[in-house]
């Protein structure tokens, strides 16, 4: 199976999640942007492995619960869960804001865990979403914690696209922002990825890897609590790194 086929297989499951109903072969082919013949091969392979079933003749296909069962087994053994999640839940309960656990993947930050805030108006991204290093608090924490040589190497080839009117698009300005973050121990964004969203993050070294933990919420609510949030994040970082 080549990389394109693997991508199309993931696209297929995402199409089912998005549509929430059985889909015909032609509908799936359009959803994954593939020829019907290629889609047919993927569908029949997944059907033979027990991941899809045909609802009834010509009515379409739908996933079985096999993928869910595998995902549940995988999640139950997540090496991050035992160490991070109880403390992230406590942080969410203390602040009421959304808590994000991230890791760097090349020039982006990916959300490994998202604990939705307790307010009705809150930031609610999905696990697996990517954010630019230069425009997110999580990304800045990951970028700012790198050794100078590696950070310079990344910045050398990194584009700094404007996401909102507040996004930092100058390397000099970004390096100054990162220096401020390192000096105070936490990193912040003010509407740089999502308008009116504010986030504060700290890097966490655990098991030989660097993660970031962030709090994010509406700017109006976050601004007044910034120092308290930063203090709680620093305390959580100390606990996690002390038990690394």
FENMO-V611553 format. One record per residue. N is the residue number from 1. PHI is phi in degrees with one decimal (NA if undefined). PSI is psi in whole degrees, -180 to 180 (999 if undefined). Layout:
n=(N & N)
phi=(PHI & PHI)
psi=(PSI & PSI)
This chain:
n=(1 & 2 & 3 & 4 & 5 & 6 & 7 & 8 & 9 & 10 & 11 & 12 & 13 & 14 & 15 & 16 & 17 & 18 & 19 & 20 & 21 & 22 & 23 & 24 & 25 & 26 & 27 & 28 & 29 & 30 & 31 & 32 & 33 & 34 & 35 & 36 & 37 & 38 & 39 & 40 & 41 & 42 & 43 & 44 & 45 & 46 & 47 & 48 & 49 & 50 & 51 & 52 & 53 & 54 & 55 & 56 & 57 & 58 & 59 & 60 & 61 & 62 & 63 & 64 & 65 & 66 & 67 & 68 & 69 & 70 & 71 & 72 & 73 & 74 & 75 & 76 & 77 & 78 & 79 & 80 & 81 & 82 & 83 & 84 & 85 & 86 & 87 & 88 & 89 & 90 & 91 & 92 & 93 & 94 & 95 & 96 & 97 & 98 & 99 & 100 & 101 & 102 & 103 & 104 & 105 & 106 & 107 & 108 & 109 & 110 & 111 & 112 & 113 & 114 & 115 & 116 & 117 & 118 & 119 & 120 & 121 & 122 & 123 & 124 & 125 & 126 & 127 & 128 & 129 & 130 & 131 & 132 & 133 & 134 & 135 & 136 & 137 & 138 & 139 & 140 & 141 & 142 & 143 & 144 & 145 & 146 & 147 & 148 & 149 & 150 & 151 & 152 & 153 & 154 & 155 & 156 & 157 & 158 & 159 & 160 & 161 & 162 & 163 & 164 & 165 & 166 & 167 & 168 & 169 & 170 & 171 & 172 & 173 & 174 & 175 & 176 & 177 & 178 & 179 & 180 & 181 & 182 & 183 & 184 & 185 & 186 & 187 & 188 & 189 & 190 & 191 & 192 & 193 & 194 & 195 & 196 & 197 & 198 & 199 & 200 & 201 & 202 & 203 & 204 & 205 & 206 & 207 & 208 & 209 & 210 & 211 & 212 & 213 & 214 & 215 & 216 & 217 & 218 & 219 & 220 & 221 & 222 & 223 & 224 & 225 & 226 & 227 & 228 & 229 & 230 & 231 & 232 & 233 & 234 & 235 & 236 & 237 & 238 & 239 & 240 & 241 & 242 & 243 & 244)
phi=(NA & -88.5 & -63.2 & -60.9 & -64.6 & -61.7 & -63.2 & -66.2 & -64.2 & -65.8 & -59.1 & -62.8 & -66.7 & -66.2 & -64.8 & -63.0 & -63.5 & -73.0 & -84.7 & 65.3 & -160.8 & -61.1 & -127.4 & -75.5 & -60.3 & -67.3 & -65.6 & -66.8 & -61.2 & -67.4 & -65.1 & -101.5 & 54.3 & -135.8 & -60.0 & -58.4 & -63.3 & -67.5 & -62.8 & -59.2 & -63.3 & -65.2 & -61.1 & -66.1 & -64.5 & -66.1 & -65.6 & -66.4 & -88.2 & 91.1 & -91.6 & -130.8 & -138.8 & -86.5 & -60.3 & -164.8 & -49.9 & 66.2 & -89.6 & 115.8 & -116.2 & -150.6 & -67.8 & -79.4 & -88.0 & -62.9 & -61.8 & -62.4 & -63.6 & -64.3 & -62.4 & -64.8 & -64.9 & -64.3 & -62.8 & -68.2 & -111.3 & -60.1 & -65.4 & -81.2 & -60.7 & -61.7 & -81.8 & -92.4 & -59.5 & -57.8 & -73.0 & -66.9 & -63.4 & -62.8 & -62.9 & -59.7 & -68.8 & -69.6 & -104.9 & 79.4 & -100.8 & -67.6 & -110.5 & -126.1 & -110.4 & -133.3 & -141.3 & -82.6 & -124.7 & 57.7 & -105.9 & -137.2 & -108.6 & -114.0 & -77.1 & -90.0 & -148.1 & -132.6 & -110.8 & -59.6 & -65.3 & -91.4 & -83.5 & -67.3 & -101.4 & -153.1 & -86.7 & -134.8 & -76.1 & -110.0 & -58.5 & 95.3 & -72.3 & -105.1 & -133.3 & -67.4 & -63.1 & -81.8 & -121.6 & -126.7 & -62.7 & -59.5 & -64.6 & -63.6 & -62.8 & -68.5 & -68.7 & -67.7 & -87.5 & -72.5 & -61.1 & -50.2 & -63.9 & -69.4 & -61.4 & -63.0 & -62.8 & -65.7 & -65.7 & -59.4 & -106.4 & -94.5 & -80.5 & -121.4 & -67.7 & -79.8 & -97.6 & -133.8 & -66.7 & -98.4 & -63.3 & -76.7 & -119.2 & -106.3 & -61.9 & -61.9 & -67.4 & -65.7 & -63.6 & -66.3 & -64.9 & -65.2 & -63.5 & -60.9 & -62.7 & -63.0 & -65.4 & -94.7 & 94.9 & -150.9 & -121.4 & -141.6 & -129.5 & -121.2 & 65.1 & -89.8 & -112.4 & -127.4 & -57.4 & 69.3 & -103.7 & -121.6 & -142.8 & -132.6 & -142.6 & -129.6 & -80.2 & -132.9 & -93.7 & -147.0 & 53.9 & 77.0 & -122.4 & -109.2 & -117.7 & -129.8 & -120.0 & -131.0 & -113.6 & -139.7 & -172.8 & -57.5 & -57.1 & -59.6 & -84.7 & -75.3 & -57.1 & -71.1 & -107.7 & -57.3 & -64.4 & -65.7 & -61.6 & -62.5 & -65.0 & -64.9 & -64.8 & -63.9 & -66.2 & -64.6 & -59.7 & -62.5 & -65.5 & -64.1 & -74.6 & -69.8 & -103.6 & -69.5)
psi=(126 & 176 & -40 & -42 & -41 & -43 & -42 & -34 & -43 & -40 & -37 & -47 & -35 & -33 & -42 & -41 & -38 & -43 & -34 & 35 & 164 & 145 & 139 & 169 & -42 & -37 & -41 & -40 & -41 & -40 & -35 & 6 & 55 & 155 & 150 & -37 & -42 & -42 & -39 & -42 & -42 & -46 & -47 & -36 & -47 & -35 & -43 & -28 & -3 & 12 & -21 & 155 & 152 & 121 & -53 & 167 & 122 & 8 & -14 & 179 & 157 & 147 & 144 & -177 & 8 & -43 & -40 & -43 & -42 & -43 & -40 & -42 & -41 & -47 & -35 & -18 & 16 & 120 & -20 & -26 & -50 & -38 & -44 & -46 & -45 & -39 & -35 & -39 & -41 & -42 & -43 & -43 & -34 & -35 & -26 & -2 & 163 & 135 & 135 & 131 & 126 & 163 & 152 & 134 & 101 & -114 & 26 & 163 & 136 & 137 & 118 & -29 & 140 & 119 & 107 & 141 & 169 & -9 & 155 & -34 & 112 & 167 & 126 & 70 & 178 & 150 & 137 & -10 & 148 & 147 & 146 & 142 & -36 & -13 & 6 & 149 & -41 & -46 & -41 & -41 & -41 & -42 & -43 & -22 & -6 & 154 & 144 & -42 & -44 & -40 & -45 & -39 & -44 & -45 & -31 & -40 & 12 & 128 & 148 & 72 & 149 & 121 & -42 & 179 & -15 & -4 & 136 & 122 & 4 & 133 & -41 & -42 & -38 & -44 & -36 & -40 & -42 & -38 & -41 & -42 & -44 & -39 & -39 & -14 & 1 & 158 & 150 & 151 & 144 & 87 & 31 & -21 & -42 & 127 & 138 & 9 & 135 & 142 & 150 & 138 & 155 & 148 & 149 & 123 & 118 & 132 & 38 & 8 & 160 & 126 & 171 & 145 & 129 & 154 & 135 & 143 & -179 & 139 & -42 & -36 & -34 & -37 & -44 & -20 & 10 & -48 & -40 & -43 & -43 & -39 & -44 & -39 & -41 & -39 & -42 & -41 & -43 & -41 & -48 & -43 & -26 & -28 & 12 & 999)
